[in-house]
Amino acid sequence: MLYYVLKFVISALVIVLVSEIAKRSSGFAALVAALPLTSLLAMVWLHLDGVDSTKIAELSSQIFWLVLPSLLLFLLLPLLLKQGLGFWLSLGLSAAATVACYFVLLPLLRRIGVQL
């Protein structure tokens, strides 16, 4: 139980750290947020849990392919905000476009032999 609490606290601290850094420097916060911290933490937790290295490698490869559609959110959100759309509408549209990209990408990945 303590192990899960530790995992939760460390993971939550990363999120809080990024949001606090963003209050002072959006550029540095963007750099920290752009690091694959969630993925790194997940891989570390899996390793510490004794998961086989091939499973961790498989996760890493799958993350690579699934990061691609998420990049659309980071392109579309600032464009919509700069056009004067409200935050929630911009975020919703960006998220919806990202989900649509996932629906397009997943069949394409299967077609080229990438298993998710």
Secondary structure, DSSP 8 states (H G I E B T S, - for coil): -HHHHHHHHHHHHHHHHHHHHHHH-HHHHHHHHHS-HHHHHHHHHHHHTT--HHHHHHHHHHHHHHHHHHHHHHHHHHHHHHTT--HHHHHHHHHHHHHHHHHHHHHHHHHTT---
